[in-house]
Amino acid sequence: MNISEPFIRRPIATALLMAALLVGGMIGYSLLPVAALPTVDFPTISVSATLPGASPEIMASSVAQPLERQFATLPGVNQITSSNVQGTTSITLQFDLSRNIDGAASDVQAAINQASGVLPKNLPNPPTYRKVNPADQPILILGLTSDVMTLHELDQYADLNLAQRISMLSGIGQVVIFGQQKYAPTIQVNPTALAARGLGIDDVATAVTNSTVELPLGTLQGQQQAYQIGANSQLVQPSALGQVIVAYRNGAPVRVNDIGRVVDGSDVPLQLDWINNHIGEMIGIWRQPGSNTLQLVQQVKAMLPQLQAGIPPSIELSIVSDRSLSISASFTDVQRTLGFTIVLVILVIFIFLRSFWATVIPSLTVPLSLIGTFAVLYIGGYSLDNLSLMALTLAVGLVVDDAIVMLENIFRYLEQGDDRLTAALKGAGEIGFTIVSITVSLIAVFIPILFMGGIIGRLFREFGVTVSVALILSAVIALTLTPTLAALVLTDPHAARRGRLYQWSERVWERVLHGYERTLRGALRFRLLLMMLNLALIAATFWMLMVIPKGFFPSEDTGMIFGFTQASPDTSFMGMADAQQRAAAIVLQDPDVLSFGSAIGGNGSSGLNTGRMFISLKPWNERKSSQTEIIQRLRPKLSQVPGITTFLQPVETIRMGGRLSRTQYQYTLQDTNMQELYEWAPKLEAPRGSASTRT
């Protein structure tokens, strides 16, 4: 049975089939999302609850533990971690890879509802959840600064005009305003004046709360019309709050102004942000697990002109960090490598075949196989990323083999004197099943990758599918298009004119062949020595396998560095702000730093003595040092800042776990007794040989 005969005898139908493959692949390429790596995110959900004024111990026992008991019963939960600070509990749930993030979110909401009966009754709001991994870094950070507006005014535009509109985009997991300063007048009470009038701080809070409650006043109903009665009793101005009556003493009212003063303030005053050297606010944008980073950033950037038009010109909107830049740069670099590989393969074919049509026919297999693969990737729900493009780069050298084998067999019959059609029919008939067997044997190499489980299987499955699809398409093209073109355009080798270049290259290859023959004869005289050399190479290979450094994934220069700062627990907010600015000044002096964002307190903080840094580096072609070299350069300088410790780490594309660590390695100490943890944690952290360790 000749598989290729129907296609050889119907060249127009074969051409239409290849055109359909080409068009389908081009459409698939235009629709494929672009990412750094395949989707390997664990479905992760972050749950948060607040109880103002509660200590970390109370938050852990009364809020975190009841919620964790309910979450532990959810299907597919791999890991539950919680963090408790003053007045705030954060719980991170990491699910199995097989779980859908939306289904897991529904289960989490049901568990929160079941735990509501055992949670403290004075929680201001029920616990909330977000489909985001808190250990991930923002895909985009926007900065807002103004030289004429206060932070309260700036926050209104950041919240209403920017954050809420960005949150509506599909795939956005979380939008957080760092350094948010919502306007909230602050009452500073004089304890002496309170004691003199026999009042307590609770009396002031109750009086202010009762005076600012807005209640419906009813409706006036007439025979023809109805009128809704409304009155705004909300007090937001300091002057109005100062006139609130707290109590009566000796028949005279005691007002807020009599026992203190009202000033402009914020609901969370102990937080501050800097964009480079300017105080402002940052908007951090996170993606949902499984969402496409490059596509989301492009959507947000497309909105920026419209968002900029909706805020006053006095507000400067800038991009502090952008994860998509490194993804786009690496993607372009891999594309360039793929193109260079294709050109190199075609050049090698021409050098050895030394015939125009003999080079063109197998060379068509490369673009058609690769482009057709894009259509299958789109149907399979994959993306264009570094691994899929690397698979295509590897496949370039494999897909051309089938066409060359087919062409050589047809060429053999042409040299024997058959016409082009007869040679194509004979050659394709003999070699057809051989090409099928070659393709199947090559695909069998990648079958274990397709069935690997866990995070490794999810990461490399797309690699195996891409190579396998490209090999299948190359076999199809070799069995259809290659013999068809050979029957149409391949020339008789005896009738072809040989130029000087061909004759010169023929002499070169004859010398190479004779040289190889002499080398082979000499090697066969020392067979024992060659065997010993091969055994030595095998032993050296195993030795190198044992001693070579090992890791999960190579370190990648994403152009972003995350910094975590920490001071002693007794450091005041102003002291932390001063130390943070001194550390920021050192970072900004580095010549390879493009932009810089810094924050202390507020969202994402582990306390008032901690801070965060978002360092964006210049593009690769504009800086002299790598990401790792910049970190090593900054660490000794930052260690000299008194009163603060700075931890720097590169932002990686793949991040495992749901906890944000300060260093590359993190150890977890578990105990049912919290006091024992407080006792032994410093001992384990102390340097080896110190007095604390010897206890």
PyMOL commands that set and color helices and strands:
alter all, ss='L'
color gray80, all
select helices_A, chain A and resi 5-9+11-31+56-71+101-115+151-167+191-196+201-211+238-242+256-259+293-309+324-353+356-363+365-379+386-415+420-450+454-489+500-525+527-547+573-588+620-622+627-638+674-685+691-694
alter helices_A, ss='H'
color red, helices_A
select strands_A, chain A and resi 44-50+77-85+88-95+128-130+140-146+172-178+186-189+219-221+226-228+245-249+252-255+260-263+271-275+278-287+315-322+560-566+593-601+610-617+645-650
alter strands_A, ss='S'
color yellow, strands_A
deselect
rebuild
show_as cartoon
